[in-house]
Amino acid sequence: METVSESIHLWSKVLNNLESKIDDRRIFDAFLSDSKIFSFEGNKMVVAVTSSLAATLLTNKYLDVIQSSVREITGQRVDIKFENAENLKSTPKEVEEQPKYFRYSTVNDSLNFDNFITGPCNIEAKQAAILIAKYPGSRDYNPLFIYSESGLGKTHLLSAIANYTKQVSGNKKALYCSATDFLEEYFSASSGEKEYSKLRDFIISHDLLLIDDVQMLGGKEKTTDFLFQVFQKMYSNGKQIVITSDKHPSELKGFDERLKSRFAGGLSISIGAPDVQTCVSILKSKISAGPIDINAFDEDVIEFIGQKFSKNIRNIDEALHKLVYYTTAFKPTKHINMEITLEALQPLLDIRAEKQKLSEQKILSVVADFYNLTPQQITGSSRQGQIALARHISMYLIRTMLNVPYTKIGLIFGGKDHSTVMNGVEKVEKDVKNKPLLQEALTEIKKRLKS
């Protein structure tokens, strides 16, 4: 054991296990309840008890059942020796002060697998995270690299792995940190190679290393060299590494090829933007965990927020927090309908509408410029081949890049029916697979949109 807190935690679990196994409660209360681990090295454990009588009784009558319980908790066979605490004068090695690394890297205990809402966009990432948490170190899934845009649940999954390890996996240890935390620890150890070695040893003493937003280390050559050393050591020792980023490993900037190759050498999974139904499920889960009864919300309010604030879970959080504040502190009400929802969220809706309007206009302008047309020609009714193609491409890009509903796209294009829009989008999706010129056109248009 490395710390006092770890030995206390382990022995507490052993005592909880023993309560149901020792048939005489008086024996448990008198001889075991005040016992504690004095030292635990290898498979040798010394347990301090309150008297020599307690040591003798527990050794002669209950040693087998206690060793069995310790084995259940630790997963290893342990030889236990009971000693009168009065006879144990030296300070045990396991309580020696350890270097304090990553002291600010805390895990949110409320984030677990049960409250991670899944949909088509993230089910594969959740399944992989659960598999890693239960069976860390498998070469086929090491490292696990999860990538997505911000606000789609990467940190939740890392936290869930850390919490599962802490609560369920017995003696396994997980180290969770952001890339910024990792960078700060590296610079704090910059006094010399000895400090780097201590930091490296501390990190690899864990069974799982979880690094959030690794793209933040891009361009930090010495830090990424250090990360490579840690990665190699943990990987060769069969320890699990889980990394999140906003990009696939191959697209990371400021990392040398050997590290990018290691990142991509296990299992890489993306998380997409949630669909409306997933957003609604996430919203209901958050409401249920909050201060207002979910029955106070009209169903159309929940559907409205799920639709308007999709694509990013943080958008949903922001909208819900604003609505809860408005209806509890500013304009209290026991019933939340669409009228008060629109009133509360109007500032957010105005901002989003303006941004979306500009994005739709930009797509129309860029496509029009690419085909030497005007936006008015694209949104008009002409069926001339070049114009119809530009129209379908515009519909496709607005749908796939902005996640705008078909009915809304129809309004942009002169009030066209949603089925017409859907057919146009599907035509592009089908043609792009076997028409190289269309593929090249889309690539160039997207490039211009990003500039």
Solvent accessible surface area in square Angstrom, and as a share of the most:
residue,aa,sasa,rsa
1,M,63,0.28
2,E,68,0.31
3,T,41,0.24
4,V,68,0.39
5,S,75,0.48
6,E,52,0.23
7,S,7,0.04
8,I,105,0.54
9,H,99,0.44
10,L,15,0.07
11,W,7,0.02
12,S,52,0.34
13,K,52,0.22
14,V,0,0.00
15,L,26,0.13
16,N,97,0.50
17,N,37,0.19
18,L,0,0.00
19,E,70,0.31
20,S,104,0.67
21,K,79,0.33
22,I,9,0.04
23,D,135,0.70
24,D,42,0.22
25,R,128,0.47
26,R,189,0.69
27,I,34,0.17
28,F,11,0.05
29,D,67,0.35
30,A,66,0.51
31,F,41,0.17
32,L,0,0.00
33,S,48,0.31
34,D,105,0.55
35,S,9,0.06
36,K,129,0.55
37,I,14,0.07
38,F,36,0.15
39,S,20,0.13
40,F,15,0.06
41,E,89,0.40
42,G,67,0.65
43,N,64,0.33
44,K,119,0.50
45,M,1,0.01
46,V,33,0.19
47,V,0,0.00
48,A,4,0.03
49,V,2,0.01
50,T,78,0.45
51,S,40,0.26
52,S,64,0.41
53,L,120,0.60
54,A,0,0.00
55,A,14,0.11
56,T,74,0.43
57,L,41,0.20
58,L,0,0.00
59,T,61,0.36
60,N,109,0.56
61,K,147,0.62
62,Y,39,0.15
63,L,43,0.22
64,D,117,0.60
65,V,41,0.24
66,I,0,0.00
67,Q,34,0.15
68,S,52,0.34
69,S,0,0.00
70,V,0,0.00
71,R,125,0.46
72,E,103,0.46
73,I,31,0.16
74,T,9,0.05
75,G,66,0.64
76,Q,66,0.29
77,R,156,0.57
78,V,2,0.01
79,D,58,0.30
80,I,14,0.07
81,K,120,0.51
82,F,12,0.05
83,E,41,0.18
84,N,23,0.12
85,A,43,0.33
86,E,116,0.52
87,N,99,0.51
88,L,39,0.20
89,K,163,0.69
90,S,82,0.53
91,T,102,0.60
92,P,22,0.14
93,K,136,0.58
94,E,6,0.03
95,V,46,0.26
96,E,94,0.42
97,E,135,0.60
98,Q,67,0.30
99,P,65,0.41
100,K,127,0.54
101,Y,34,0.13
102,F,13,0.06
103,R,144,0.53
104,Y,179,0.68
105,S,20,0.13
106,T,107,0.62
107,V,41,0.24
108,N,79,0.41
109,D,93,0.48
110,S,66,0.43
111,L,41,0.20
112,N,52,0.27
113,F,23,0.10
114,D,134,0.70
115,N,60,0.31
116,F,10,0.04
117,I,45,0.23
118,T,47,0.28
119,G,13,0.12
120,P,112,0.70
121,C,23,0.14
122,N,3,0.02
123,I,70,0.36
124,E,105,0.47
125,A,0,0.00
126,K,34,0.14
127,Q,106,0.47
128,A,7,0.06
129,A,0,0.00
130,I,52,0.26
131,L,64,0.32
132,I,1,0.01
133,A,1,0.01
134,K,104,0.44
135,Y,141,0.54
136,P,31,0.20
137,G,13,0.13
138,S,40,0.26
139,R,131,0.48
140,D,105,0.54
141,Y,73,0.28
142,N,1,0.01
143,P,2,0.01
144,L,0,0.00
145,F,0,0.00
146,I,0,0.00
147,Y,50,0.19
148,S,7,0.05
149,E,130,0.58
150,S,61,0.39
151,G,8,0.08
152,L,7,0.04
153,G,13,0.13
154,K,13,0.06
155,T,51,0.29
156,H,33,0.15
157,L,0,0.00
158,L,0,0.00
159,S,2,0.02
160,A,1,0.00
161,I,0,0.00
162,A,8,0.06
163,N,4,0.02
164,Y,47,0.18
165,T,1,0.01
166,K,127,0.54
167,Q,115,0.51
168,V,90,0.52
169,S,27,0.17
170,G,28,0.27
171,N,91,0.47
172,K,82,0.35
173,K,51,0.22
174,A,29,0.22
175,L,14,0.07
176,Y,28,0.11
177,C,0,0.00
178,S,33,0.21
179,A,0,0.00
180,T,63,0.36
181,D,30,0.15
182,F,2,0.01
183,L,29,0.15
184,E,98,0.44
185,E,30,0.14
186,Y,18,0.07
187,F,117,0.49
188,S,90,0.58
189,A,6,0.04
190,S,66,0.43
191,S,96,0.62
192,G,29,0.28
193,E,113,0.51
194,K,147,0.62
195,E,55,0.25
196,Y,39,0.15
197,S,36,0.23
198,K,84,0.36
199,L,1,0.01
200,R,47,0.17
201,D,83,0.43
202,F,49,0.20
203,I,0,0.00
204,I,22,0.11
205,S,40,0.26
206,H,17,0.08
207,D,35,0.18
208,L,1,0.00
209,L,1,0.01
210,L,0,0.00
211,I,0,0.00
212,D,7,0.03
213,D,50,0.26
214,V,0,0.00
215,Q,44,0.19
216,M,110,0.49
217,L,0,0.00
218,G,20,0.19
219,G,57,0.55
220,K,79,0.33
221,E,130,0.58
222,K,150,0.63
223,T,2,0.01
224,T,9,0.05
225,D,47,0.24
226,F,7,0.03
227,L,2,0.01
228,F,24,0.10
229,Q,84,0.37
230,V,0,0.00
231,F,3,0.01
232,Q,66,0.29
233,K,97,0.41
234,M,0,0.00
235,Y,62,0.24
236,S,73,0.47
237,N,80,0.41
238,G,37,0.36
239,K,42,0.18
240,Q,0,0.00
241,I,1,0.01
242,V,0,0.00
243,I,0,0.00
244,T,0,0.00
245,S,0,0.00
246,D,53,0.28
247,K,74,0.31
248,H,53,0.24
249,P,0,0.00
250,S,74,0.48
251,E,98,0.44
252,L,4,0.02
253,K,159,0.67
254,G,45,0.43
255,F,15,0.06
256,D,65,0.34
257,E,123,0.55
258,R,101,0.37
259,L,2,0.01
260,K,26,0.11
261,S,65,0.42
262,R,80,0.29
263,F,0,0.00
264,A,48,0.37
265,G,57,0.55
266,G,23,0.22
267,L,49,0.25
268,S,37,0.24
269,I,8,0.04
270,S,58,0.38
271,I,7,0.04
272,G,34,0.33
273,A,52,0.41
274,P,4,0.03
275,D,58,0.30
276,V,55,0.31
277,Q,112,0.50
278,T,7,0.04
279,C,0,0.00
280,V,1,0.01
281,S,39,0.25
282,I,10,0.05
283,L,0,0.00
284,K,69,0.29
285,S,35,0.23
286,K,65,0.28
287,I,5,0.03
288,S,79,0.51
289,A,93,0.72
290,G,36,0.34
291,P,117,0.74
292,I,31,0.16
293,D,88,0.46
294,I,53,0.27
295,N,129,0.66
296,A,18,0.14
297,F,12,0.05
298,D,42,0.22
299,E,96,0.43
300,D,76,0.39
301,V,0,0.00
302,I,3,0.02
303,E,70,0.31
304,F,36,0.15
305,I,1,0.00
306,G,0,0.00
307,Q,85,0.38
308,K,89,0.38
309,F,3,0.01
310,S,7,0.04
311,K,73,0.31
312,N,36,0.18
313,I,29,0.14
314,R,137,0.50
315,N,40,0.21
316,I,0,0.00
317,D,37,0.19
318,E,91,0.41
319,A,0,0.00
320,L,11,0.06
321,H,123,0.55
322,K,72,0.31
323,L,0,0.00
324,V,27,0.15
325,Y,138,0.52
326,Y,34,0.13
327,T,2,0.01
328,T,69,0.40
329,A,65,0.50
330,F,137,0.57
331,K,93,0.39
332,P,97,0.61
333,T,52,0.30
334,K,193,0.82
335,H,96,0.43
336,I,1,0.01
337,N,50,0.26
338,M,50,0.22
339,E,127,0.57
340,I,17,0.08
341,T,0,0.00
342,L,68,0.34
343,E,73,0.33
344,A,2,0.01
345,L,0,0.00
346,Q,79,0.35
347,P,70,0.44
348,L,22,0.11
349,L,23,0.12
350,D,78,0.40
351,I,95,0.48
352,R,72,0.26
353,A,62,0.48
354,E,89,0.40
355,K,132,0.56
356,Q,53,0.24
357,K,106,0.45
358,L,101,0.50
359,S,38,0.25
360,E,13,0.06
361,Q,84,0.37
362,K,88,0.37
363,I,5,0.03
364,L,16,0.08
365,S,55,0.35
366,V,21,0.12
367,V,0,0.00
368,A,2,0.02
369,D,94,0.49
370,F,56,0.23
371,Y,25,0.09
372,N,141,0.72
373,L,31,0.16
374,T,63,0.37
375,P,44,0.28
376,Q,135,0.60
377,Q,75,0.33
378,I,0,0.00
379,T,31,0.18
380,G,29,0.28
381,S,99,0.64
382,S,46,0.29
383,R,220,0.80
384,Q,104,0.46
385,G,53,0.51
386,Q,81,0.36
387,I,15,0.07
388,A,20,0.16
389,L,65,0.32
390,A,0,0.00
391,R,14,0.05
392,H,45,0.20
393,I,0,0.00
394,S,0,0.00
395,M,2,0.01
396,Y,28,0.11
397,L,0,0.00
398,I,0,0.00
399,R,66,0.24
400,T,69,0.40
401,M,71,0.32
402,L,32,0.16
403,N,54,0.28
404,V,1,0.01
405,P,46,0.29
406,Y,48,0.18
407,T,86,0.50
408,K,79,0.34
409,I,0,0.00
410,G,0,0.00
411,L,128,0.64
412,I,40,0.20
413,F,0,0.00
414,G,69,0.66
415,G,51,0.49
416,K,54,0.23
417,D,81,0.42
418,H,83,0.37
419,S,49,0.32
420,T,64,0.37
421,V,0,0.00
422,M,64,0.28
423,N,95,0.49
424,G,2,0.02
425,V,2,0.01
426,E,86,0.39
427,K,101,0.43
428,V,3,0.02
429,E,74,0.33
430,K,144,0.61
431,D,22,0.11
432,V,32,0.18
433,K,159,0.67
434,N,107,0.55
435,K,99,0.42
436,P,88,0.56
437,L,145,0.72
438,L,16,0.08
439,Q,74,0.33
440,E,110,0.49
441,A,11,0.08
442,L,9,0.04
443,T,92,0.54
444,E,59,0.27
445,I,0,0.00
446,K,70,0.30
447,K,140,0.59
448,R,88,0.32
449,L,18,0.09
450,K,168,0.71
451,S,115,0.74
